[in-house]
Every structure is written in structure tokens, then in C-alpha cells.
Amino acid sequence: MHQPFLHDEVINMNNKLVITKKLRGDDGYRVFSVRIKVDTFDHINELAEETGRTRNELIGMLLDFALEHSEVAGERA
């Protein structure tokens, strides 16, 4: 017998397909825009082509690395 499709977003109740609402951002990610220099954009595109990863993946990896390896310096004179 065929098993009904069950997923977090789909509930099978009494032969009705009940689809729950998906809240924006509930996947642990947030979307925002940022302005970057053309050279930076081009470099990310080159990395994407070279590695087969998406720009989004690369930007996330680069940001994670930068955050892990950064520190706040004292005030400027």
C-alpha cells in the first residue's frame, strides 16, 4: 500500500490535505541586501565559477570566516 506523503509542512488528516503556513525566516536564515564594490562582486563570481558553489554559499562562508577571525580594536586617534 502506498504511504501518504508526510512532511513538516503537510499534515494528512481524515483524507484532507492540510498545509501549514510557512513563516518567513523560520529556516534560521535572514535575507538582506548589501552594496559591494564591483571588484568584490566580480571576485565572488569568479570564486563561484571556479568552485561550483553559489554566490550565496560563498558569501555565507566568507562572512562566517570573517566574523570568527575579527576583533574590535581600540578607538582611532
Secondary structure, DSSP 8 states (H G I E B T S, - for coil): ------BTTEEEETTEEEE----TTTTS---------HHHHHHHHHHHHHHT--HHHHHHHHHHHHHHT--------
